[in-house]
Amino acid sequence: MSRMFARTNRSLLSHWWWTVDRQMVLGVMALIGLGYLMAFAASPAVAQTIGKSIYYFANKQFIFLSLAALVFLGVSMLSPKAIKYFAVLLLIGALGGVIATLFFGVTVKGASRWLLIAGISVQPSEVLKPAFVVVTAWLFARQRAKFVAHDMWLAVALLLGTCGLLAMQPDFGQTILLGLVWMCLFFLSGGSMKLIAAMAGLGLFAGSYVYSTYGYFQSRIDRFLDPSTGDTYQVDKAMDAIRSGGITGVGPGDGRVKSILPDAHADYVFAVAAEEGGLIIGCFIVFAFAFLVWRALWALREEREHWVQLAASGLICLFGLQAIINLSVNLNLIPSKGMTLPFISYGGSSLLASAITMGMLVGLMRRRTSSDTRIRTLPTRGIHFMAGGRT
């Protein structure tokens, strides 16, 4: 093993190991390991409820996580240029998949977000997210470098088209998430604050329209603001699980609330972790996500290529915001939303998307010489967000 990763070894894996940010790699591997442990802890009760074998979901999650680890490794070995073209192809395929869900999708709880391919349920909107971020960052960087307006309008069209398709499924959680990441990228690329304010206003208007049009969306908001207006069973049980865990938890496998908590292995896996591991495990999970976000931002200080800065920052925003939304739902800080916790919640599409996201991020941040890619400094206009702020 030591020879495989020796500096003198010329293999692809050895070169990857000595150019990659190993702290981020270890952080991702820790989340993957924790994801399997949580599937083992949270899924047996769910499996028994639907008449499956006790480790049905845990075994499937092990396969998904193993594939996710391989995807993460493979994508992180790509050069920035290869990641750019991979993102374009992935975006085209994912958009095609989202369109297909509107005609051939499997409908669950009133939403058509999944395709059944060879007996496997696939959610195209999950893998759409990292591709959307990288392509948007590329368009913003091109617009700033060449001062060509059409790249900016392409980015706007991509946002409106993607969000429109997601809203038709409907999937307003992913729509909001991509809208927030797009605005972060626009700000970091030196975008006008007036336009950001205008788009925020447009977003509020769209939110008001959705609230008045879609009953289930309105119900979730109303129940969050006033629990007496409807059923809050799922959130109440999640809070019961977190409170019952205390400081040290009830012990691995000894959780009781998970047996009656819907989606305990998916959207509410953090509540299961807090019940069995207590505040200690809960804080560890939060720290793990915070560390990866901090580490990536810290490492980006030395990056000189603008589009890489933007793409990596967007992927960090995507990863961090998704974790924040899931944790906030579990802690009843925001209205309930079916969004997974990266690498920890059950789900093949979600794990694949998380692996692609972090693989792209680690690949973009690898140390490289002038022979690997052309290094250039930022233009003087706009924003140099890693070294000096707005000018």
TAURZI-V720328 format. One record per pair of residues at least 6 apart in sequence whose C-alpha atoms are under 8 Angstrom apart, sorted by the first residue. I is the first residue (numbers start at 0). J is the second residue. D is the distance in whole Angstrom. If there is no record, write none. Layout:
# TAURZI-V720328
{{I	J	D} {I	J	D}}
This chain:
# TAURZI-V720328
{{2	8	7} {3	10	8} {3	12	8} {3	13	6} {4	12	7} {4	13	5} {4	16	7} {4	17	8} {5	13	7} {6	13	7} {6	14	8} {6	17	7} {8	14	8} {15	76	6} {18	365	5} {18	366	5} {18	367	7} {19	361	7} {19	362	7} {19	364	7} {19	365	5} {19	366	7} {20	361	7} {20	364	7} {20	365	6} {22	294	8} {23	291	6} {23	294	7} {23	295	8} {23	361	7} {24	361	8} {26	287	7} {26	290	8} {26	291	7} {27	291	8} {27	357	8} {28	68	8} {30	287	7} {30	342	6} {30	343	7} {31	64	7} {31	68	8} {31	342	6} {31	343	7} {33	343	7} {34	64	8} {34	342	6} {34	343	4} {34	344	7} {34	345	8} {35	57	7} {35	60	7} {35	61	6} {35	64	7} {35	343	7} {37	264	8} {37	268	7} {37	271	8} {37	272	7} {37	343	7} {37	344	8} {38	56	7} {38	57	5} {38	60	7} {38	264	6} {38	343	8} {38	344	8} {38	345	7} {39	54	7} {39	57	5} {40	251	7} {40	252	6} {40	271	8} {41	257	7} {41	263	6} {41	264	5} {41	268	7} {41	271	6} {42	53	8} {42	54	7} {42	55	8} {42	56	6} {42	57	6} {42	263	7} {42	264	5} {43	52	8} {43	53	5} {43	54	6} {43	55	7} {43	56	7} {43	57	8} {44	53	7} {44	257	7} {44	258	5} {45	258	7} {45	261	8} {45	262	8} {45	263	7} {45	264	7} {46	52	6} {46	53	6} {46	54	7} {46	55	6} {46	56	7} {47	53	6} {56	345	8} {60	345	6} {60	346	7} {60	347	7} {63	346	8} {63	347	5} {63	350	7} {63	351	8} {64	342	8} {64	350	7} {66	351	8} {67	350	6} {67	351	5} {67	353	8} {67	354	5} {68	354	7} {70	351	7} {70	354	6} {70	355	7} {70	358	7} {71	354	5} {71	355	6} {71	357	7} {71	358	4} {72	358	7} {73	358	7} {74	82	8} {74	355	7} {74	358	5} {74	359	6} {74	362	7} {75	357	8} {75	358	4} {75	359	6} {75	360	7} {75	361	5} {75	362	4} {75	363	8} {76	358	8} {76	362	6} {77	359	8} {77	362	6} {78	362	6} {78	363	7} {78	371	8} {79	307	7} {79	362	7} {79	363	5} {79	372	8} {80	372	8} {82	359	7} {82	362	8} {82	363	8} {83	133	7} {83	134	7} {83	137	8} {86	129	8} {86	130	5} {86	131	8} {86	133	6} {86	134	6} {87	130	7} {87	134	6} {89	126	8} {89	127	7} {89	130	6} {90	127	6} {90	130	5} {90	131	6} {90	134	8} {93	123	5} {93	124	7} {93	126	7} {93	127	5} {94	123	7} {94	124	8} {94	127	7} {94	161	8} {96	114	8} {96	123	5} {96	124	8} {97	112	7} {97	123	6} {97	124	6} {97	164	7} {97	165	7} {98	164	7} {99	114	8} {100	111	6} {100	112	6} {100	113	6} {100	114	6} {100	168	7} {101	111	6} {101	112	8} {101	167	7} {101	168	6} {103	114	7} {104	111	5} {104	112	6} {104	113	5} {104	114	5} {104	115	7} {105	111	6} {105	112	7} {105	113	5} {105	114	6} {105	115	7} {106	112	7} {106	113	7} {110	168	6} {110	169	6} {110	170	7} {111	168	5} {111	169	7} {112	122	6} {112	123	8} {112	124	7} {112	168	6} {112	169	8} {112	170	8} {113	120	6} {113	121	5} {113	122	5} {113	123	7} {114	120	6} {114	121	5} {114	122	6} {114	123	8} {115	121	6} {121	347	8} {121	348	6} {122	348	6} {123	348	8} {124	165	8} {124	173	8} {125	348	6} {125	349	6} {125	352	6} {126	348	7} {126	349	8} {126	351	7} {126	352	5} {126	355	8} {127	352	8} {128	177	7} {128	317	8} {128	352	8} {129	314	7} {129	317	8} {129	352	7} {129	355	7} {129	356	5} {132	180	7} {132	181	7} {132	310	7} {132	313	6} {132	314	6} {132	317	8} {133	310	5} {133	311	8} {133	313	7} {133	314	8} {134	310	8} {135	154	6} {135	157	8} {135	181	7} {135	184	8} {135	310	8} {136	184	7} {136	306	6} {136	309	5} {136	310	5} {136	313	7} {137	306	6} {137	309	8} {137	310	7} {138	150	5} {138	151	7} {138	153	7} {138	154	6} {139	150	7} {139	151	6} {139	154	7} {139	184	8} {139	185	7} {139	188	6} {139	306	8} {140	188	7} {140	305	6} {140	306	5} {140	309	7} {141	147	8} {141	150	7} {141	306	8} {142	148	6} {142	149	8} {142	150	5} {142	151	6} {143	188	7} {143	378	8} {143	381	8} {144	378	7} {158	177	8} {158	178	7} {158	181	7} {162	174	5} {162	177	8} {162	178	8} {165	171	7} {165	173	7} {165	174	6} {166	174	7} {172	336	7} {172	337	8} {172	338	7} {176	317	7} {176	320	7} {176	321	7} {177	317	8} {180	313	6} {180	316	6} {180	317	6} {181	313	8} {182	195	7} {183	313	7} {183	316	8} {184	309	6} {184	312	8} {184	313	6} {185	195	8} {186	192	8} {186	195	8} {187	309	7} {187	382	6} {187	383	8} {187	384	6} {188	309	7} {188	381	7} {188	382	6} {189	381	4} {189	382	5} {189	389	8} {190	381	8} {209	216	7} {209	217	8} {210	216	6} {210	217	5} {211	217	7} {218	229	7} {219	334	6} {219	335	6} {220	334	6} {221	228	7} {221	229	8} {222	228	6} {222	229	6} {222	230	7} {222	231	7} {222	334	8} {223	331	8} {223	333	7} {223	334	5} {223	335	8} {233	260	6} {233	261	6} {234	328	8} {234	329	7} {234	331	7} {234	335	8} {236	256	7} {236	259	8} {236	260	6} {237	256	8} {237	260	7} {237	267	7} {237	270	5} {237	271	8} {237	329	6} {237	330	8} {238	270	7} {238	329	7} {238	330	7} {238	331	8} {239	256	7} {240	254	8} {240	255	8} {240	256	6} {240	257	7} {240	270	6} {240	271	7} {240	273	7} {240	274	5} {241	270	5} {241	271	7} {241	273	5} {241	274	5} {241	277	7} {242	274	7} {243	249	8} {243	274	6} {244	273	6} {244	274	4} {244	275	6} {244	276	7} {244	277	4} {244	278	7} {245	274	7} {245	277	5} {245	278	6} {246	276	8} {246	277	5} {246	278	5} {246	279	6} {247	275	8} {247	276	6} {247	277	4} {247	278	6} {247	279	6} {247	280	8} {248	273	7} {248	274	5} {248	275	5} {248	276	4} {248	277	4} {248	278	7} {249	274	6} {249	275	5} {249	276	7} {249	277	7} {250	275	5} {250	276	6} {251	275	5} {251	276	7} {252	275	7} {253	275	7} {254	271	7} {254	274	6} {254	275	5} {256	271	8} {257	263	6} {257	271	6} {261	267	8} {262	268	8} {263	270	8} {263	271	7} {264	344	6} {264	345	6} {265	339	6} {265	340	8} {265	344	4} {265	345	5} {265	346	7} {266	325	7} {266	337	6} {266	338	6} {266	339	5} {266	340	7} {266	344	6} {267	325	8} {267	329	6} {267	344	8} {268	340	8} {268	343	7} {268	344	6} {269	281	7} {269	326	7} {269	329	7} {269	340	8} {270	329	6} {272	280	7} {272	281	7} {273	279	8} {273	280	6} {273	281	5} {288	319	7} {288	322	7} {289	319	8} {292	315	6} {292	319	7} {295	315	7} {296	312	7} {296	315	8} {298	364	7} {299	308	7} {299	311	8} {299	364	7} {299	385	7} {300	385	5} {300	386	7} {302	308	6} {302	364	8} {303	374	7} {303	375	6} {303	376	5} {303	377	7} {304	374	6} {304	375	5} {304	376	6} {304	377	7} {305	375	8} {305	376	7} {305	377	6} {307	363	6} {310	360	8} {311	359	8} {311	360	5} {311	363	7} {311	364	8} {314	356	6} {314	357	8} {314	359	8} {314	360	6} {315	360	8} {318	341	7} {318	353	8} {318	356	7} {318	357	8} {321	338	7} {321	339	7} {321	340	7} {321	341	7} {322	339	8} {322	340	5} {322	341	7} {324	333	8} {324	338	7} {325	336	8} {325	337	8} {325	338	6} {325	339	6} {325	340	6} {326	340	8} {327	333	6} {328	334	6} {328	335	5} {328	336	7} {339	345	8} {339	349	7} {341	349	7} {341	350	7} {341	353	6} {342	349	8} {342	350	5} {342	353	6} {342	354	8} {377	383	7} {380	390	7} {381	389	6} {381	390	6} {382	388	6} {382	389	5} {382	390	6} {383	389	6} {383	390	8}}
